[in-house]
Amino acid sequence: MSPWGSWQSAVQQYEWIGILIARLSVGTLFALSGSGKLFVPSRRDEMLRTLRNAGIPAPGMNAVLVSSVEFLFGTLLVMGFLTPLCCLMLSGVMVVALGTSILPRIKAPSLASWLGSVLYLPEVLYLVILVWLFVSGPGWFSVDYLMWS
């Protein structure tokens, strides 16, 4: 075995640490964001304005719905419980946010410049991490692992 293969095999046993860090980071981000939008009046008003400006129907109801999804599924993601469902729900929130209020604001002179701007967005990174967690699973340090393994 080559030194690279040997090193890769040795490090791969710690893959769960990367999964755990990603799950905790993104889950905490969504849980805190959702709780702020649900329980802090200024954040709730900001969310409502964002939805109105994006032309989302029933902005009052959707503000509560989206905030609740972020809070609930972010919290469950932190625990590693129902991880695939959490990833789908939170990915849906990110896709809608990107499509309605973030991507339309990007103006770029070329496709490469536009792509560079899009890939720089934190929402795109969250989406990439959620897709990775969906396909990789929550790791062994999770409620899902305890229940289903």
C-alpha positions in Angstrom: 0.0 0.0 0.0 1.3 3.5 -0.9 1.9 6.0 1.9 -1.1 8.0 0.6 -3.4 5.0 0.8 -2.0 4.1 4.3 -2.6 7.7 5.5 -6.0 7.8 4.0 -7.1 4.6 5.6 -5.8 5.8 9.0 -7.7 9.1 8.8 -10.9 7.6 7.4 -11.7 6.0 10.7 -12.3 9.5 12.0 -14.7 10.5 9.3 -17.4 10.6 12.0 -15.8 13.7 13.5 -16.3 15.7 10.3 -19.9 14.4 10.0 -20.5 15.4 13.6 -19.0 18.9 13.2 -21.0 19.5 10.1 -24.3 18.2 11.6 -23.8 20.2 14.8 -22.8 23.4 13.0 -25.6 23.5 10.4 -28.2 22.2 12.8 -27.3 24.8 15.4 -27.3 27.5 12.8 -30.8 26.6 11.7 -32.1 26.1 15.2 -30.8 29.5 16.4 -32.0 31.2 13.2 -35.5 29.7 13.5 -35.8 30.5 17.2 -34.8 34.1 16.6 -37.4 34.5 13.9 -40.0 32.9 16.1 -39.3 34.6 19.5 -37.5 37.9 18.8 -39.9 40.5 17.4 -37.3 42.4 15.3 -36.2 39.2 13.7 -39.8 38.1 13.1 -40.5 41.5 11.4 -37.4 41.2 9.3 -38.5 37.7 8.1 -41.9 39.1 7.3 -40.5 41.9 5.2 -38.2 39.5 3.4 -41.1 37.3 2.4 -43.2 40.2 1.3 -40.4 41.6 -0.8 -39.9 38.2 -2.4 -43.6 38.0 -3.3 -44.2 34.9 -1.2 -47.9 34.3 -0.8 -49.4 34.5 2.8 -46.2 36.0 4.2 -47.4 35.9 7.8 -48.3 32.2 7.8 -45.1 31.3 5.8 -42.9 33.3 8.1 -44.1 31.2 11.0 -44.0 28.0 9.0 -40.4 28.5 7.7 -39.2 29.7 11.1 -40.7 26.6 12.7 -39.2 24.3 10.1 -35.8 25.9 10.8 -36.1 25.6 14.5 -37.6 22.1 14.7 -35.5 20.4 12.0 -32.3 22.3 13.0 -32.8 21.0 16.6 -33.4 17.4 15.4 -30.4 17.6 13.1 -28.2 18.6 16.1 -29.4 15.4 17.8 -29.0 13.3 14.7 -32.6 12.3 14.8 -34.5 11.8 11.5 -31.4 13.1 9.7 -32.6 12.5 6.1 -35.9 14.2 6.7 -34.2 17.1 8.4 -31.8 17.5 5.5 -34.7 17.4 3.0 -36.8 20.0 4.9 -33.9 22.4 5.5 -32.7 22.0 1.9 -36.1 23.0 0.8 -35.9 26.2 2.9 -32.5 26.9 1.4 -33.7 26.3 -2.2 -36.7 28.6 -1.8 -34.6 31.3 -0.1 -32.0 31.1 -2.9 -34.6 31.1 -5.7 -36.8 33.9 -4.3 -34.6 36.4 -2.6 -30.9 35.7 -3.0 -30.1 34.6 -6.5 -32.3 37.3 -8.2 -30.1 40.0 -6.6 -26.9 38.7 -8.1 -25.8 40.7 -11.1 -22.6 39.6 -12.9 -21.0 40.4 -16.2 -20.2 36.8 -17.1 -21.2 33.3 -16.2 -17.9 32.7 -14.4 -18.4 35.8 -12.3 -22.0 34.8 -11.5 -20.9 31.3 -10.5 -18.2 32.7 -8.3 -20.8 34.9 -6.6 -23.2 32.0 -6.1 -20.6 29.7 -4.7 -19.5 32.4 -2.3 -23.0 32.4 -0.7 -23.3 30.8 2.8 -26.7 29.4 1.8 -25.1 27.4 -1.0 -22.6 26.0 1.5 -25.4 25.0 3.9 -27.2 23.3 1.0 -24.0 21.4 0.0 -23.5 20.3 3.6 -27.1 19.2 3.9 -26.9 17.1 0.7 -23.6 15.5 2.0 -25.3 14.7 5.3 -28.3 13.2 3.5 -26.2 10.8 1.5 -23.5 10.1 4.2 -25.9 9.7 7.1 -25.6 11.2 10.6 -22.6 9.2 11.8 -22.4 6.9 14.7 -22.7 9.7 17.3 -26.5 10.3 16.7 -29.9 9.2 17.8 -30.5 7.7 14.3 -27.5 5.4 14.8 -28.7 4.3 18.2 -32.2 3.6 17.0 -31.5 2.0 13.6 -28.1 0.2 14.0 
